[in-house]
Amino acid sequence: MDFYSTVFSTIDLRSFSNIWFWIAIAVAWSNMTHFIIGVPFDMVLRARRRGGQAMADLEDLALIQARRRGEIMRSSGVWIVGIWTAILTTLAVLGFGFGEELAQAMTFLLVPMSVATGLGLGFADKLERAPLRGSALTRKLTLHRVMIQGLGLVAILITTMWGTLHNLSIPVFGL
């Protein structure tokens, strides 16, 4: 194999049979479940264990992140949602209407992550309107994390099943 064959096989656009796609899914969902509305989950665990200043820091950061997300959505949320919906629709049409594998893979990655982001925005809105303190805050953040982990698990399962079906339907060695 020459250099170009090696490079192009590494960045191949056949997503479901490419290790980089599966690494990207793992990293994306790991980040999505670690940063709950922008608050790192290790901070939630530290606040639950130590209390005191760690809890005060968690409460402050959670409220700051909730307000930040609320302000972004109030100022340009309609545009963000509209453009993002157009992008997701384009990917879905290219992927499932025209059979483009990369667009299918991106749809399977981005649609569930968009749902998770929407759930996070709803949680941030509730937190902004009625700030939680202490163990109530850590409980809600933990519950939200478990919900996002469940969504990620289902999304990865569906993507894996679709990818396996897709890979099994490709002829081996061009036969």
PADOVEX-897135 format. One record per residue: residue in three letters; residue number from 1; x, y, z of N, C-alpha, C, O in turn. Coordinates in steps of 0.1 Angstrom, whole numbers, plus 5000, padded with zeros to 4 digits. Example, Ala and Ser with C-alpha at 12.3 -4.5 7.8 and 13.67 -1.06 7.14 Angstrom:
<recs>
+------+------+------+------+------+------+------+------+------+------+------+------+------+------+
: resn : resi :  n.u :  n.v :  n.w : ca.u : ca.v : ca.w :  c.u :  c.v :  c.w :  o.u :  o.v :  o.w :
+------+------+------+------+------+------+------+------+------+------+------+------+------+------+
:  ala :    1 : 5132 : 4943 : 5078 : 5123 : 4955 : 5078 : 5132 : 4967 : 5078 : 5142 : 4967 : 5085 :
:  ser :    2 : 5128 : 4978 : 5071 : 5137 : 4989 : 5071 : 5129 : 5000 : 5079 : 5134 : 5011 : 5080 :
+------+------+------+------+------+------+------+------+------+------+------+------+------+------+
</recs>
This chain:
<recs>
+------+------+------+------+------+------+------+------+------+------+------+------+------+------+
: resn : resi :  n.u :  n.v :  n.w : ca.u : ca.v : ca.w :  c.u :  c.v :  c.w :  o.u :  o.v :  o.w :
+------+------+------+------+------+------+------+------+------+------+------+------+------+------+
:  met :    1 : 5008 : 4988 : 5000 : 5000 : 5000 : 5000 : 5009 : 5012 : 5000 : 5019 : 5013 : 5007 :
:  asp :    2 : 5005 : 5022 : 4992 : 5013 : 5034 : 4992 : 5006 : 5044 : 5002 : 4996 : 5042 : 5008 :
:  phe :    3 : 5013 : 5056 : 5003 : 5009 : 5066 : 5013 : 4995 : 5071 : 5011 : 4987 : 5072 : 5020 :
:  tyr :    4 : 4991 : 5074 : 4998 : 4978 : 5079 : 4995 : 4967 : 5069 : 4999 : 4956 : 5072 : 5003 :
:  ser :    5 : 4969 : 5056 : 4996 : 4959 : 5046 : 4999 : 4957 : 5045 : 5014 : 4946 : 5044 : 5019 :
:  thr :    6 : 4968 : 5046 : 5022 : 4967 : 5046 : 5036 : 4959 : 5058 : 5041 : 4950 : 5056 : 5050 :
:  val :    7 : 4962 : 5070 : 5036 : 4955 : 5082 : 5041 : 4941 : 5081 : 5037 : 4932 : 5084 : 5046 :
:  phe :    8 : 4937 : 5078 : 5025 : 4923 : 5078 : 5021 : 4915 : 5066 : 5027 : 4903 : 5068 : 5029 :
:  ser :    9 : 4922 : 5056 : 5031 : 4914 : 5045 : 5038 : 4912 : 5050 : 5053 : 4902 : 5045 : 5059 :
:  thr :   10 : 4920 : 5058 : 5058 : 4919 : 5063 : 5072 : 4907 : 5073 : 5072 : 4900 : 5074 : 5082 :
:  ile :   11 : 4906 : 5082 : 5062 : 4895 : 5092 : 5062 : 4884 : 5088 : 5053 : 4877 : 5097 : 5047 :
:  asp :   12 : 4882 : 5076 : 5051 : 4871 : 5071 : 5042 : 4858 : 5076 : 5047 : 4855 : 5077 : 5059 :
:  leu :   13 : 4849 : 5079 : 5038 : 4836 : 5085 : 5041 : 4825 : 5074 : 5043 : 4814 : 5077 : 5046 :
:  arg :   14 : 4829 : 5061 : 5042 : 4820 : 5050 : 5046 : 4819 : 5050 : 5061 : 4828 : 5044 : 5067 :
:  ser :   15 : 4809 : 5056 : 5066 : 4809 : 5058 : 5081 : 4807 : 5046 : 5089 : 4814 : 5044 : 5099 :
:  phe :   16 : 4798 : 5037 : 5086 : 4794 : 5027 : 5095 : 4805 : 5016 : 5096 : 4805 : 5008 : 5105 :
:  ser :   17 : 4814 : 5015 : 5086 : 4825 : 5006 : 5087 : 4838 : 5013 : 5091 : 4849 : 5006 : 5090 :
:  asn :   18 : 4837 : 5025 : 5095 : 4850 : 5033 : 5098 : 4851 : 5035 : 5113 : 4842 : 5039 : 5120 :
:  ile :   19 : 4862 : 5031 : 5119 : 4865 : 5032 : 5133 : 4864 : 5047 : 5138 : 4860 : 5049 : 5149 :
:  trp :   20 : 4867 : 5056 : 5129 : 4866 : 5071 : 5134 : 4852 : 5075 : 5136 : 4850 : 5083 : 5145 :
:  phe :   21 : 4843 : 5070 : 5129 : 4829 : 5073 : 5132 : 4824 : 5068 : 5146 : 4818 : 5076 : 5153 :
:  trp :   22 : 4828 : 5056 : 5149 : 4824 : 5050 : 5162 : 4831 : 5057 : 5173 : 4826 : 5059 : 5184 :
:  ile :   23 : 4844 : 5061 : 5171 : 4851 : 5069 : 5181 : 4844 : 5083 : 5183 : 4842 : 5087 : 5194 :
:  ala :   24 : 4840 : 5089 : 5172 : 4833 : 5102 : 5173 : 4820 : 5100 : 5181 : 4817 : 5109 : 5189 :
:  ile :   25 : 4813 : 5090 : 5179 : 4800 : 5087 : 5186 : 4803 : 5086 : 5201 : 4796 : 5092 : 5209 :
:  ala :   26 : 4813 : 5078 : 5204 : 4817 : 5076 : 5218 : 4821 : 5089 : 5225 : 4817 : 5092 : 5236 :
:  val :   27 : 4829 : 5097 : 5218 : 4834 : 5109 : 5224 : 4822 : 5119 : 5226 : 4821 : 5126 : 5236 :
:  ala :   28 : 4814 : 5120 : 5215 : 4802 : 5129 : 5216 : 4793 : 5126 : 5227 : 4789 : 5135 : 5235 :
:  trp :   29 : 4789 : 5113 : 5229 : 4780 : 5110 : 5240 : 4787 : 5111 : 5253 : 4780 : 5114 : 5263 :
:  ser :   30 : 4799 : 5108 : 5254 : 4807 : 5110 : 5266 : 4806 : 5124 : 5271 : 4804 : 5127 : 5283 :
:  asn :   31 : 4809 : 5133 : 5262 : 4808 : 5148 : 5265 : 4794 : 5152 : 5268 : 4792 : 5160 : 5278 :
:  met :   32 : 4784 : 5147 : 5261 : 4771 : 5151 : 5263 : 4766 : 5146 : 5277 : 4758 : 5153 : 5284 :
:  thr :   33 : 4771 : 5135 : 5282 : 4767 : 5130 : 5295 : 4776 : 5136 : 5307 : 4772 : 5135 : 5318 :
:  his :   34 : 4787 : 5141 : 5303 : 4796 : 5146 : 5314 : 4792 : 5161 : 5317 : 4793 : 5165 : 5329 :
:  phe :   35 : 4789 : 5168 : 5307 : 4785 : 5182 : 5309 : 4770 : 5184 : 5308 : 4764 : 5185 : 5298 :
:  ile :   36 : 4764 : 5184 : 5320 : 4750 : 5186 : 5321 : 4747 : 5201 : 5322 : 4750 : 5207 : 5332 :
:  ile :   37 : 4740 : 5206 : 5312 : 4738 : 5220 : 5310 : 4750 : 5228 : 5312 : 4750 : 5240 : 5317 :
:  gly :   38 : 4762 : 5223 : 5308 : 4774 : 5230 : 5309 : 4781 : 5228 : 5322 : 4792 : 5234 : 5324 :
:  val :   39 : 4775 : 5221 : 5331 : 4782 : 5218 : 5344 : 4788 : 5204 : 5344 : 4782 : 5194 : 5341 :
:  pro :   40 : 4801 : 5204 : 5347 : 4808 : 5191 : 5347 : 4803 : 5182 : 5358 : 4801 : 5186 : 5369 :
:  phe :   41 : 4800 : 5169 : 5355 : 4794 : 5160 : 5364 : 4803 : 5157 : 5376 : 4798 : 5155 : 5387 :
:  asp :   42 : 4816 : 5158 : 5374 : 4825 : 5156 : 5386 : 4823 : 5167 : 5396 : 4826 : 5165 : 5408 :
:  met :   43 : 4819 : 5179 : 5392 : 4816 : 5190 : 5401 : 4804 : 5186 : 5409 : 4803 : 5190 : 5421 :
:  val :   44 : 4794 : 5180 : 5403 : 4782 : 5176 : 5410 : 4785 : 5165 : 5421 : 4781 : 5166 : 5432 :
:  leu :   45 : 4794 : 5156 : 5417 : 4798 : 5146 : 5427 : 4806 : 5152 : 5439 : 4804 : 5148 : 5450 :
:  arg :   46 : 4815 : 5161 : 5435 : 4823 : 5168 : 5446 : 4814 : 5176 : 5455 : 4816 : 5175 : 5467 :
:  ala :   47 : 4804 : 5183 : 5450 : 4795 : 5191 : 5458 : 4786 : 5182 : 5467 : 4784 : 5185 : 5478 :
:  arg :   48 : 4782 : 5170 : 5462 : 4774 : 5161 : 5470 : 4782 : 5155 : 5481 : 4777 : 5154 : 5492 :
:  arg :   49 : 4795 : 5152 : 5478 : 4804 : 5147 : 5489 : 4808 : 5157 : 5499 : 4808 : 5154 : 5511 :
:  arg :   50 : 4813 : 5168 : 5495 : 4819 : 5178 : 5504 : 4810 : 5189 : 5509 : 4811 : 5193 : 5520 :
:  gly :   51 : 4800 : 5193 : 5501 : 4791 : 5204 : 5505 : 4799 : 5217 : 5506 : 4809 : 5218 : 5499 :
:  gly :   52 : 4794 : 5226 : 5514 : 4801 : 5238 : 5516 : 4804 : 5246 : 5504 : 4795 : 5249 : 5496 :
:  gln :   53 : 4817 : 5250 : 5502 : 4821 : 5258 : 5491 : 4819 : 5251 : 5477 : 4815 : 5257 : 5467 :
:  ala :   54 : 4821 : 5238 : 5477 : 4819 : 5230 : 5465 : 4804 : 5231 : 5461 : 4801 : 5232 : 5449 :
:  met :   55 : 4795 : 5230 : 5470 : 4781 : 5231 : 5467 : 4777 : 5246 : 5463 : 4769 : 5247 : 5453 :
:  ala :   56 : 4783 : 5255 : 5469 : 4780 : 5269 : 5465 : 4785 : 5272 : 5451 : 4779 : 5279 : 5443 :
:  asp :   57 : 4797 : 5266 : 5447 : 4803 : 5268 : 5434 : 4793 : 5261 : 5424 : 4791 : 5266 : 5413 :
:  leu :   58 : 4788 : 5249 : 5427 : 4779 : 5242 : 5418 : 4767 : 5250 : 5416 : 4762 : 5251 : 5405 :
:  glu :   59 : 4761 : 5255 : 5427 : 4749 : 5263 : 5425 : 4751 : 5275 : 5417 : 4742 : 5278 : 5408 :
:  asp :   60 : 4762 : 5282 : 5419 : 4765 : 5294 : 5411 : 4767 : 5290 : 5396 : 4761 : 5297 : 5387 :
:  leu :   61 : 4775 : 5280 : 5393 : 4778 : 5276 : 5379 : 4765 : 5271 : 5372 : 4763 : 5274 : 5361 :
:  ala :   62 : 4757 : 5263 : 5379 : 4744 : 5258 : 5373 : 4735 : 5270 : 5370 : 4729 : 5270 : 5359 :
:  leu :   63 : 4734 : 5280 : 5378 : 4726 : 5292 : 5376 : 4731 : 5300 : 5364 : 4724 : 5305 : 5356 :
:  ile :   64 : 4745 : 5302 : 5364 : 4751 : 5309 : 5353 : 4748 : 5303 : 5340 : 4745 : 5309 : 5330 :
:  gln :   65 : 4750 : 5289 : 5340 : 4748 : 5282 : 5327 : 4734 : 5282 : 5323 : 4731 : 5283 : 5311 :
:  ala :   66 : 4724 : 5281 : 5332 : 4710 : 5282 : 5329 : 4707 : 5296 : 5323 : 4700 : 5297 : 5313 :
:  arg :   67 : 4711 : 5306 : 5330 : 4709 : 5320 : 5325 : 4715 : 5322 : 5311 : 4709 : 5328 : 5302 :
:  arg :   68 : 4727 : 5317 : 5309 : 4734 : 5318 : 5296 : 4726 : 5312 : 5285 : 4724 : 5317 : 5274 :
:  arg :   69 : 4722 : 5299 : 5287 : 4714 : 5292 : 5277 : 4700 : 5299 : 5275 : 4696 : 5300 : 5263 :
:  gly :   70 : 4694 : 5304 : 5285 : 4682 : 5311 : 5284 : 4683 : 5324 : 5276 : 4675 : 5327 : 5267 :
:  glu :   71 : 4694 : 5331 : 5278 : 4696 : 5344 : 5271 : 4699 : 5341 : 5256 : 4694 : 5348 : 5247 :
:  ile :   72 : 4706 : 5331 : 5253 : 4709 : 5327 : 5239 : 4696 : 5323 : 5232 : 4694 : 5328 : 5221 :
:  met :   73 : 4688 : 5315 : 5239 : 4675 : 5311 : 5233 : 4665 : 5323 : 5231 : 4658 : 5323 : 5221 :
:  arg :   74 : 4665 : 5332 : 5241 : 4656 : 5344 : 5239 : 4661 : 5353 : 5228 : 4653 : 5359 : 5221 :
:  ser :   75 : 4674 : 5355 : 5227 : 4679 : 5364 : 5217 : 4679 : 5359 : 5203 : 4676 : 5366 : 5193 :
:  ser :   76 : 4683 : 5346 : 5201 : 4684 : 5341 : 5187 : 4679 : 5326 : 5186 : 4683 : 5319 : 5176 :
:  gly :   77 : 4671 : 5322 : 5195 : 4667 : 5308 : 5195 : 4659 : 5304 : 5183 : 4660 : 5292 : 5178 :
:  val :   78 : 4650 : 5312 : 5179 : 4642 : 5309 : 5167 : 4651 : 5306 : 5155 : 4649 : 5297 : 5147 :
:  trp :   79 : 4661 : 5315 : 5153 : 4670 : 5313 : 5142 : 4678 : 5301 : 5143 : 4680 : 5293 : 5133 :
:  ile :   80 : 4683 : 5298 : 5155 : 4691 : 5286 : 5157 : 4683 : 5274 : 5155 : 4688 : 5265 : 5148 :
:  val :   81 : 4671 : 5273 : 5160 : 4663 : 5261 : 5158 : 4659 : 5260 : 5143 : 4659 : 5249 : 5138 :
:  gly :   82 : 4656 : 5271 : 5137 : 4652 : 5270 : 5122 : 4664 : 5265 : 5114 : 4662 : 5256 : 5105 :
:  ile :   83 : 4675 : 5271 : 5116 : 4687 : 5267 : 5108 : 4691 : 5252 : 5111 : 4694 : 5245 : 5102 :
:  trp :   84 : 4691 : 5249 : 5124 : 4695 : 5235 : 5128 : 4685 : 5225 : 5122 : 4689 : 5214 : 5118 :
:  thr :   85 : 4672 : 5228 : 5122 : 4662 : 5219 : 5117 : 4664 : 5217 : 5102 : 4663 : 5206 : 5097 :
:  ala :   86 : 4667 : 5228 : 5095 : 4670 : 5227 : 5080 : 4682 : 5218 : 5078 : 4682 : 5210 : 5069 :
:  ile :   87 : 4693 : 5220 : 5086 : 4704 : 5211 : 5084 : 4701 : 5196 : 5087 : 4705 : 5188 : 5079 :
:  leu :   88 : 4694 : 5194 : 5098 : 4690 : 5180 : 5100 : 4681 : 5174 : 5090 : 4682 : 5162 : 5086 :
:  thr :   89 : 4672 : 5182 : 5085 : 4663 : 5178 : 5074 : 4671 : 5174 : 5061 : 4668 : 5164 : 5055 :
:  thr :   90 : 4680 : 5183 : 5058 : 4689 : 5181 : 5046 : 4697 : 5168 : 5048 : 4698 : 5160 : 5038 :
:  leu :   91 : 4702 : 5166 : 5059 : 4710 : 5153 : 5062 : 4701 : 5141 : 5060 : 4705 : 5131 : 5054 :
:  ala :   92 : 4689 : 5142 : 5066 : 4680 : 5130 : 5066 : 4676 : 5128 : 5051 : 4675 : 5116 : 5047 :
:  val :   93 : 4673 : 5138 : 5043 : 4669 : 5136 : 5030 : 4680 : 5130 : 5021 : 4679 : 5121 : 5014 :
:  leu :   94 : 4692 : 5136 : 5023 : 4704 : 5131 : 5016 : 4707 : 5116 : 5020 : 4710 : 5108 : 5012 :
:  gly :   95 : 4706 : 5113 : 5033 : 4709 : 5100 : 5038 : 4699 : 5090 : 5034 : 4702 : 5079 : 5029 :
:  phe :   96 : 4686 : 5092 : 5037 : 4676 : 5082 : 5035 : 4669 : 5083 : 5022 : 4663 : 5074 : 5017 :
:  gly :   97 : 4669 : 5095 : 5016 : 4662 : 5097 : 5003 : 4672 : 5093 : 4992 : 4668 : 5088 : 4982 :
:  phe :   98 : 4684 : 5097 : 4993 : 4694 : 5095 : 4983 : 4705 : 5084 : 4986 : 4713 : 5081 : 4978 :
:  gly :   99 : 4704 : 5079 : 4998 : 4713 : 5068 : 5002 : 4727 : 5071 : 5005 : 4736 : 5063 : 5004 :
:  glu :  100 : 4730 : 5084 : 5009 : 4743 : 5088 : 5012 : 4747 : 5083 : 5026 : 4740 : 5087 : 5036 :
:  glu :  101 : 4757 : 5074 : 5027 : 4760 : 5068 : 5040 : 4765 : 5078 : 5050 : 4761 : 5078 : 5062 :
:  leu :  102 : 4773 : 5088 : 5046 : 4778 : 5098 : 5056 : 4766 : 5106 : 5061 : 4766 : 5109 : 5073 :
:  ala :  103 : 4757 : 5110 : 5053 : 4745 : 5118 : 5058 : 4736 : 5109 : 5067 : 4731 : 5114 : 5077 :
:  gln :  104 : 4735 : 5096 : 5064 : 4728 : 5087 : 5074 : 4735 : 5087 : 5087 : 4728 : 5088 : 5098 :
:  ala :  105 : 4748 : 5086 : 5087 : 4756 : 5085 : 5099 : 4754 : 5098 : 5107 : 4753 : 5098 : 5119 :
:  met :  106 : 4755 : 5109 : 5100 : 4754 : 5122 : 5107 : 4740 : 5124 : 5113 : 4738 : 5130 : 5123 :
:  thr :  107 : 4730 : 5119 : 5106 : 4716 : 5120 : 5111 : 4715 : 5112 : 5124 : 4709 : 5116 : 5133 :
:  phe :  108 : 4720 : 5099 : 5123 : 4720 : 5091 : 5135 : 4728 : 5097 : 5147 : 4724 : 5094 : 5159 :
:  leu :  109 : 4737 : 5105 : 5144 : 4745 : 5111 : 5155 : 4738 : 5124 : 5160 : 4737 : 5126 : 5172 :
:  leu :  110 : 4734 : 5133 : 5151 : 4730 : 5146 : 5154 : 4715 : 5147 : 5159 : 4712 : 5155 : 5167 :
:  val :  111 : 4706 : 5139 : 5154 : 4692 : 5139 : 5158 : 4691 : 5136 : 5173 : 4684 : 5144 : 5180 :
:  pro :  112 : 4696 : 5125 : 5178 : 4694 : 5122 : 5192 : 4702 : 5133 : 5201 : 4697 : 5136 : 5212 :
:  met :  113 : 4713 : 5138 : 5196 : 4720 : 5148 : 5204 : 4712 : 5161 : 5204 : 4713 : 5168 : 5214 :
:  ser :  114 : 4705 : 5164 : 5193 : 4696 : 5175 : 5193 : 4685 : 5174 : 5203 : 4681 : 5183 : 5210 :
:  val :  115 : 4679 : 5162 : 5204 : 4669 : 5159 : 5214 : 4675 : 5161 : 5228 : 4668 : 5167 : 5237 :
:  ala :  116 : 4687 : 5156 : 5231 : 4693 : 5157 : 5244 : 4696 : 5172 : 5247 : 4694 : 5177 : 5258 :
:  thr :  117 : 4700 : 5180 : 5237 : 4702 : 5194 : 5239 : 4689 : 5201 : 5242 : 4689 : 5210 : 5250 :
:  gly :  118 : 4678 : 5197 : 5235 : 4665 : 5203 : 5238 : 4661 : 5200 : 5252 : 4655 : 5208 : 5259 :
:  leu :  119 : 4663 : 5188 : 5257 : 4660 : 5184 : 5271 : 4668 : 5193 : 5280 : 4663 : 5197 : 5291 :
:  gly :  120 : 4681 : 5195 : 5277 : 4689 : 5203 : 5285 : 4685 : 5218 : 5286 : 4685 : 5224 : 5296 :
:  leu :  121 : 4680 : 5223 : 5274 : 4675 : 5236 : 5274 : 4662 : 5238 : 5282 : 4660 : 5248 : 5289 :
:  gly :  122 : 4654 : 5227 : 5282 : 4642 : 5227 : 5290 : 4645 : 5227 : 5305 : 4639 : 5234 : 5313 :
:  phe :  123 : 4655 : 5219 : 5309 : 4659 : 5218 : 5322 : 4666 : 5232 : 5327 : 4663 : 5236 : 5338 :
:  ala :  124 : 4674 : 5238 : 5318 : 4680 : 5251 : 5321 : 4669 : 5261 : 5323 : 4670 : 5270 : 5332 :
:  asp :  125 : 4659 : 5261 : 5315 : 4648 : 5271 : 5316 : 4641 : 5269 : 5330 : 4638 : 5279 : 5337 :
:  lys :  126 : 4638 : 5257 : 5334 : 4632 : 5254 : 5347 : 4641 : 5259 : 5358 : 4636 : 5265 : 5368 :
:  leu :  127 : 4654 : 5256 : 5357 : 4663 : 5260 : 5367 : 4665 : 5275 : 5368 : 4667 : 5281 : 5379 :
:  glu :  128 : 4664 : 5282 : 5357 : 4665 : 5297 : 5357 : 4652 : 5303 : 5364 : 4654 : 5312 : 5371 :
:  arg :  129 : 4641 : 5297 : 5361 : 4628 : 5302 : 5367 : 4627 : 5299 : 5382 : 4623 : 5308 : 5390 :
:  ala :  130 : 4632 : 5288 : 5386 : 4631 : 5283 : 5400 : 4644 : 5277 : 5404 : 4645 : 5265 : 5403 :
:  pro :  131 : 4654 : 5285 : 5408 : 4667 : 5279 : 5411 : 4666 : 5269 : 5422 : 4659 : 5271 : 5432 :
:  leu :  132 : 4674 : 5258 : 5421 : 4674 : 5248 : 5431 : 4687 : 5249 : 5439 : 4697 : 5255 : 5434 :
:  arg :  133 : 4687 : 5245 : 5451 : 4698 : 5246 : 5460 : 4701 : 5232 : 5466 : 4692 : 5224 : 5467 :
:  gly :  134 : 4714 : 5230 : 5470 : 4718 : 5218 : 5477 : 4715 : 5205 : 5471 : 4717 : 5203 : 5459 :
:  ser :  135 : 4710 : 5196 : 5479 : 4708 : 5182 : 5474 : 4697 : 5181 : 5463 : 4697 : 5172 : 5455 :
:  ala :  136 : 4688 : 5191 : 5463 : 4677 : 5191 : 5453 : 4684 : 5193 : 5439 : 4680 : 5187 : 5429 :
:  leu :  137 : 4694 : 5202 : 5439 : 4701 : 5205 : 5426 : 4709 : 5193 : 5422 : 4708 : 5189 : 5410 :
:  thr :  138 : 4716 : 5187 : 5431 : 4725 : 5176 : 5427 : 4716 : 5164 : 5422 : 4719 : 5157 : 5413 :
:  arg :  139 : 4704 : 5162 : 5429 : 4695 : 5152 : 5425 : 4690 : 5154 : 5411 : 4689 : 5145 : 5403 :
:  lys :  140 : 4686 : 5166 : 5408 : 4680 : 5169 : 5395 : 4691 : 5168 : 5384 : 4688 : 5163 : 5373 :
:  leu :  141 : 4703 : 5173 : 5387 : 4714 : 5171 : 5377 : 4717 : 5157 : 5374 : 4720 : 5153 : 5363 :
:  thr :  142 : 4717 : 5149 : 5385 : 4720 : 5134 : 5383 : 4709 : 5128 : 5376 : 4711 : 5119 : 5367 :
:  leu :  143 : 4696 : 5131 : 5378 : 4685 : 5125 : 5371 : 4686 : 5129 : 5356 : 4683 : 5121 : 5348 :
:  his :  144 : 4689 : 5142 : 5354 : 4690 : 5146 : 5340 : 4701 : 5139 : 5333 : 4700 : 5135 : 5321 :
:  arg :  145 : 4712 : 5136 : 5340 : 4724 : 5129 : 5334 : 4719 : 5114 : 5331 : 4723 : 5109 : 5320 :
:  val :  146 : 4712 : 5108 : 5339 : 4708 : 5094 : 5337 : 4698 : 5094 : 5325 : 4699 : 5085 : 5317 :
:  met :  147 : 4690 : 5104 : 5324 : 4681 : 5105 : 5312 : 4688 : 5106 : 5299 : 4685 : 5100 : 5289 :
:  ile :  148 : 4699 : 5115 : 5299 : 4707 : 5117 : 5287 : 4715 : 5104 : 5284 : 4717 : 5100 : 5273 :
:  gln :  149 : 4720 : 5097 : 5295 : 4727 : 5084 : 5292 : 4717 : 5074 : 5286 : 4721 : 5067 : 5277 :
:  gly :  150 : 4705 : 5074 : 5291 : 4695 : 5064 : 5285 : 4693 : 5068 : 5270 : 4692 : 5059 : 5262 :
:  leu :  151 : 4691 : 5080 : 5267 : 4689 : 5085 : 5254 : 4701 : 5081 : 5245 : 4699 : 5076 : 5234 :
:  gly :  152 : 4713 : 5083 : 5250 : 4725 : 5080 : 5243 : 4726 : 5065 : 5241 : 4730 : 5060 : 5230 :
:  leu :  153 : 4723 : 5057 : 5251 : 4723 : 5042 : 5249 : 4714 : 5038 : 5238 : 4717 : 5029 : 5230 :
:  val :  154 : 4702 : 5043 : 5238 : 4692 : 5039 : 5227 : 4697 : 5044 : 5214 : 4696 : 5037 : 5204 :
:  ala :  155 : 4702 : 5056 : 5213 : 4707 : 5061 : 5200 : 4719 : 5053 : 5195 : 4719 : 5050 : 5183 :
:  ile :  156 : 4728 : 5049 : 5204 : 4739 : 5041 : 5200 : 4735 : 5027 : 5195 : 4740 : 5021 : 5186 :
:  leu :  157 : 4725 : 5021 : 5202 : 4719 : 5008 : 5199 : 4713 : 5009 : 5185 : 4715 : 5000 : 5177 :
:  ile :  158 : 4705 : 5019 : 5182 : 4698 : 5020 : 5169 : 4708 : 5023 : 5158 : 4707 : 5017 : 5147 :
:  thr :  159 : 4718 : 5031 : 5161 : 4729 : 5034 : 5151 : 4737 : 5021 : 5148 : 4740 : 5018 : 5137 :
:  thr :  160 : 4740 : 5013 : 5158 : 4747 : 5001 : 5157 : 4739 : 4991 : 5148 : 4744 : 4984 : 5139 :
:  met :  161 : 4726 : 4990 : 5151 : 4718 : 4981 : 5144 : 4717 : 4985 : 5129 : 4718 : 4977 : 5120 :
:  trp :  162 : 4715 : 4998 : 5126 : 4714 : 5003 : 5113 : 4728 : 5001 : 5106 : 4728 : 4997 : 5094 :
:  gly :  163 : 4739 : 5004 : 5113 : 4752 : 5003 : 5107 : 4755 : 4988 : 5103 : 4761 : 4985 : 5093 :
:  thr :  164 : 4751 : 4979 : 5112 : 4753 : 4965 : 5110 : 4745 : 4960 : 5098 : 4750 : 4953 : 5089 :
:  leu :  165 : 4732 : 4964 : 5097 : 4724 : 4961 : 5086 : 4730 : 4966 : 5073 : 4730 : 4960 : 5063 :
:  his :  166 : 4735 : 4979 : 5073 : 4741 : 4985 : 5062 : 4753 : 4978 : 5057 : 4755 : 4975 : 5045 :
:  asn :  167 : 4762 : 4974 : 5067 : 4774 : 4967 : 5064 : 4772 : 4953 : 5058 : 4779 : 4949 : 5049 :
:  leu :  168 : 4761 : 4947 : 5063 : 4758 : 4933 : 5058 : 4752 : 4934 : 5044 : 4753 : 4924 : 5037 :
:  ser :  169 : 4747 : 4945 : 5040 : 4741 : 4946 : 5027 : 4751 : 4950 : 5016 : 4748 : 4950 : 5004 :
:  ile :  170 : 4763 : 4954 : 5020 : 4774 : 4957 : 5010 : 4780 : 4944 : 5005 : 4785 : 4936 : 5013 :
:  pro :  171 : 4781 : 4943 : 4992 : 4788 : 4931 : 4987 : 4803 : 4930 : 4991 : 4810 : 4941 : 4991 :
:  val :  172 : 4807 : 4919 : 4995 : 4821 : 4917 : 4999 : 4830 : 4915 : 4986 : 4827 : 4908 : 4977 :
:  phe :  173 : 4841 : 4923 : 4986 : 4851 : 4923 : 4975 : 4845 : 4925 : 4962 : 4850 : 4921 : 4952 :
:  gly :  174 : 4834 : 4933 : 4962 : 4828 : 4938 : 4949 : 4820 : 4926 : 4942 : 4818 : 4928 : 4930 :
:  leu :  175 : 4817 : 4915 : 4949 : 4810 : 4904 : 4942 : 4796 : 4907 : 4941 : 4788 : 4898 : 4936 :
+------+------+------+------+------+------+------+------+------+------+------+------+------+------+
</recs>
